[in-house]
Amino acid sequence: MTELTRRVAVVGAGKMGETLIQGMLDGGVPQSAIVATAAHQERLDLIAERFGVATTLDNREAVKNAEILLLCVKPQVAERVLAQVHDSISEGTVLVSILASVTTGYLERRLTPGTSVIRAMPNTPTRVGAGMTALCAGKTASDDDVSYVQRLFEPMGRTLVTDEKHMDAITGLSASGPAFLYIVIEALADGGVKAGLPRQVAIDLAAQTCLGAAAMVNETGSHPALLKDEVTTPAGCTVDGILKLEEGGLRVTLIKAIVEAAARAGELVTDD
């Protein structure tokens, strides 16, 4: 297997950029192969101290020798940053964008024709190696490019390669989903406290219960409804709890949350 030695420029080393740096280092990318940029020197000092990678305030300088350009800025400034670095991107560089709403076509039209573009949508659990990252390729990205980028993200959790038409829905489900589940965990813990548990005990139980349930879905391959039925014994306490969830509209509310987040993900940047 080819070593992960391509030079990587992380343009916009905010929270997710920092997470990706950590993940790449954990996956075997050498410190010397990574350079990071940010808007403020204080942020770069923190990145340099924490990870031992090169840093610069100059996006053009960072991109100049990069083989992989990880674009991690806010979607609203993508056009300005692309115009800034356009002439510094070397032939053969693969641009990997984690920007919600910004399509591969949008990026390709603002780059030198033939530049390989791959869109990635990681979520915040990548920070603890339990993330989910979806990838889709632009018109000129090769299978080798996609395979290499997939290997960059694999140390941070699971990956999948998909069609771009699914990316807004993936953003609503996978990228926004952790926030919804944190509310679920908090609510479960509140229920435990109401039932008499100490707060931290309730949080620990709620978090591990969600982790375990997710692992059951992933590792058994069973439909969540079948796994639910295994817990729901006749005339037992679980079915009473499920009745209250259905009365409260939890299922419909979560569906609506995903649909709304997905719709918003397609509106952040207008693709002309």
Secondary structure as the mmCIF struct_conf table of DSSP 4:
data_model
#
loop_
_struct_conf.conf_type_id
_struct_conf.id
_struct_conf.beg_label_comp_id
_struct_conf.beg_label_asym_id
_struct_conf.beg_label_seq_id
_struct_conf.end_label_comp_id
_struct_conf.end_label_asym_id
_struct_conf.end_label_seq_id
BEND BEND1 LEU A 4 LEU A 4
BEND BEND2 ARG A 6 ARG A 6
STRN STRN1 VAL A 8 VAL A 11
BEND BEND3 GLY A 12 GLY A 12
BEND BEND4 GLY A 14 GLY A 14
HELX_RH_AL_P HELX_RH_AL_P1 LYS A 15 ASP A 26
TURN_TY1_P TURN_TY1_P1 GLY A 27 GLY A 28
HELX_RH_3T_P HELX_RH_3T_P1 GLN A 31 ALA A 33
STRN STRN2 ILE A 34 THR A 37
BEND BEND5 ALA A 39 HIS A 40
HELX_RH_AL_P HELX_RH_AL_P2 GLN A 41 PHE A 51
STRN STRN3 ALA A 54 THR A 56
BEND BEND6 LEU A 57 LEU A 57
HELX_RH_AL_P HELX_RH_AL_P3 ASN A 59 LYS A 64
TURN_TY1_P TURN_TY1_P2 ASN A 65 ASN A 65
BEND BEND7 GLU A 67 GLU A 67
STRN STRN4 ILE A 68 LEU A 71
BEND BEND8 VAL A 73 VAL A 73
HELX_RH_3T_P HELX_RH_3T_P2 PRO A 75 VAL A 77
HELX_RH_AL_P HELX_RH_AL_P4 ALA A 78 VAL A 85
HELX_RH_3T_P HELX_RH_3T_P3 HIS A 86 SER A 88
HELX_LH_PP_P HELX_LH_PP_P1 ILE A 89 SER A 90
TURN_TY1_P TURN_TY1_P3 GLU A 91 GLY A 92
HELX_LH_PP_P HELX_LH_PP_P2 THR A 93 THR A 93
STRN STRN5 VAL A 94 SER A 97
TURN_TY1_P TURN_TY1_P4 ALA A 100 SER A 101
HELX_RH_AL_P HELX_RH_AL_P5 THR A 104 GLU A 108
TURN_TY1_P TURN_TY1_P5 ARG A 109 ARG A 110
BEND BEND9 LEU A 111 LEU A 111
TURN_TY1_P TURN_TY1_P6 PRO A 113 GLY A 114
STRN STRN6 SER A 116 MET A 121
HELX_RH_3T_P HELX_RH_3T_P4 THR A 124 VAL A 128
TURN_TY1_P TURN_TY1_P7 GLY A 129 GLY A 129
STRN STRN7 GLY A 131 ALA A 137
BEND BEND10 LYS A 139 THR A 140
HELX_RH_AL_P HELX_RH_AL_P6 ASP A 143 PHE A 153
HELX_RH_3T_P HELX_RH_3T_P5 GLU A 154 MET A 156
STRN STRN8 GLY A 157 VAL A 161
HELX_RH_3T_P HELX_RH_3T_P6 GLU A 164 HIS A 166
HELX_RH_AL_P HELX_RH_AL_P7 MET A 167 ILE A 170
HELX_RH_PI_P HELX_RH_PI_P1 THR A 171 ALA A 175
TURN_TY1_P TURN_TY1_P8 SER A 176 SER A 176
HELX_RH_AL_P HELX_RH_AL_P8 GLY A 177 LYS A 194
TURN_TY1_P TURN_TY1_P9 ALA A 195 GLY A 196
HELX_RH_AL_P HELX_RH_AL_P9 ARG A 199 THR A 220
HELX_RH_AL_P HELX_RH_AL_P10 PRO A 224 VAL A 231
TURN_TY1_P TURN_TY1_P10 PRO A 234 ALA A 235
HELX_RH_AL_P HELX_RH_AL_P11 CYS A 237 GLU A 247
TURN_TY1_P TURN_TY1_P11 GLY A 248 GLY A 249
HELX_RH_AL_P HELX_RH_AL_P12 LEU A 250 ALA A 265
TURN_TY1_P TURN_TY1_P12 GLY A 266 GLU A 267
BEND BEND11 LEU A 268 VAL A 269
#
